[in-house]
């Protein structure tokens, strides 16, 4: 049997791991300009099934109009693209 299988497993495994639901900017473009986008709104519209530890917005895609997005986490590129389009990115507390 190989050595790596005979040795005990070591390292840290978090028992309580925070898993965020990931949403890209191009997925948010289907909603209108004046709509405030929140995690509850995304569940209501069917984009998400449930909110685990929170919602994280990633920066894939370019918004064509200003978005007002409220989420638990944002990537740096998502914040810069939202603000470049004239929108707002608000961080929610848990």
N, C-alpha and C positions, 0 to 999 in steps of 0.2 A: 504494500500500500504506500502511496507517495507520502512524503514527509509532511506536506501542508495539510493533509487530511488527518494525520496522526496527532498533530499538535492541537492544544485547546484553543478555542476562539477567544480572542482578546479584543478589547476596545469598548467604546461607549455606545450604547443604543438608548436613545431617549424614549422613555415610556410614554410621555405626553408630547407628541409631535404636532406642531401646528401646521395644518395643511390648508393653504389658501386656494380658493377657486380662482382660476386665471381667466381673464377676459382681455381680448385685444381691442385696440381702438377701431379697427375696421368692422368689428362686430357691433359697435355702438353707433355706427353711422346710419343704421336703419331707423333710428328714432329721430324725431324732429329737432329743429333748432332750439326751441324754447322749452324743451322737456328737461326736467331735473332728473338725472340718472342716479339712482340709489340702489343698493343691493336688494331691497324689498321690491323695487320696481322691476329689476331684472328677473326675479323669481316670478313675479306676477305675469310678465310678458312671455315667460317660458324659455328664456335664454339660459337660466340656471335652474337646477332641480332643488338644491338646498345650499345654504350658506354654512360652510364648516367653521373654520377659525376666522374667516373673513374673505373679502374679495380683493384681489390684486389686479390692477390695470397695467397691461404691458403696452409697449409703444409700437406694435406692428400695425402699419397703416397710417394714412395721413387724413385727419379730419378736414372736410371741405367747408365746415361752418363751425361756429363756436359751440362748445359743449360745456355743460355744467355737470361735472361728475363728482359724486361723493362716494368714496370707497375707503377700505381699511389700509391699503397700501398702494403705492404707485411706483413704477420704475422711473428713473431719471429722464429717459427719452419720452415716456408718456407725458410727463408733466411739461416738458419743453414743447412738445407738439401741441398739446392742448392749449397752452398759453400763447403759442405762436399763432394759433387760429383765432385767438381772442376769447377763449373760454376760461373756466376756472376748474381747478382740481383741489378738492377739500378732503382732508384725511379725517376719517371717523375714529372715535375711540371704541374700544371693545366693549 
